[in-house]
Amino acid sequence: MRAWVFGDSVDTDVITPGRYMKLPVEEIAQHCLEPVSPGFATRVKRGDCVVAGRNFGCGSSREQAPAALKELGVAALIAESFAGIFFRNSLNLGLPALVCMEAKSIRDGDSLRIDYENSVIVNGGKRLAFEPIPPHLMQMVRDGGLLPHLEKRLKCRTTS
């Protein structure tokens, strides 16, 4: 997966500019990260990842920010730290948000591989540790997010 690298304190108004908030998420996504990377939405490929420094997703608590990234096919977010609500919104939508203290060592365009089982990002010959996502939350992410996860659990209970 290709790394798209951004800096510190990328807020939700940069991820999803406010003037597009009344549009459906499919249209909002076409303006994702436009203020700092014009054309990002047309160049990012399904399976790529977004890498940032500290406090990624700060600002308003709009769920559209991680939803737009997921709509574009971003497979994971990697940062030194995330704003709390953005972090939880990402996981709730099934978008892994990985806290990696060495995120700034990743360069734009690097080819990454994520080993969720061992909590490691492989970048060439380097192995970068990230904070493990607790198993119950990782299962929720694998299920596609909170709503699909709950639907799956409810379905299992009604068929038992």
C-alpha positions, 0 to 999 in steps of 0.5 A: 500500500502506498503511503500518503504523508501529512503533517501534525494537527490535520483537522477535520476541516482539512480532511473534509472541508466544511462547505461540502458537509451538506453533500452525500459522503460520496461527493464529500470524498471527492474534496478530501484533503483538498486544502493540503493536497489538491487532487488527492481524492483522484490520485489515491488508490483503494488500499493506500494509507494515510500517514500523519504526525500528531493529533490527526483528525482534531477539530470538529467531531464530524464523522464524515472525515473518516467516512470520506477517507474510507469511501476513497478506499483508504485502507488504514490511517497511521499517525503518532496520535489521533484526536479521540473522537476521530479515532473512535469514529474511524474504528466505528466505521471499520477504518483502522487507526494505528498509533505509531510513534515512528510515523514520521519516519514514513515518507510520501510514496513509501510502500507499506505492509501492515501486520495487524497480528504482530502490530508492525508496519513494514516499510522496506527493511524497517519494522515500525511498531504500532499500538495493538488494537484490542481484539474486540475492536479489531473484530469490529473493524474486520466486520466493517465497523460498528453497525455491521458488527452489531448486526452480525452479533444480533444475527448470531444470537437470533439463530442460536 
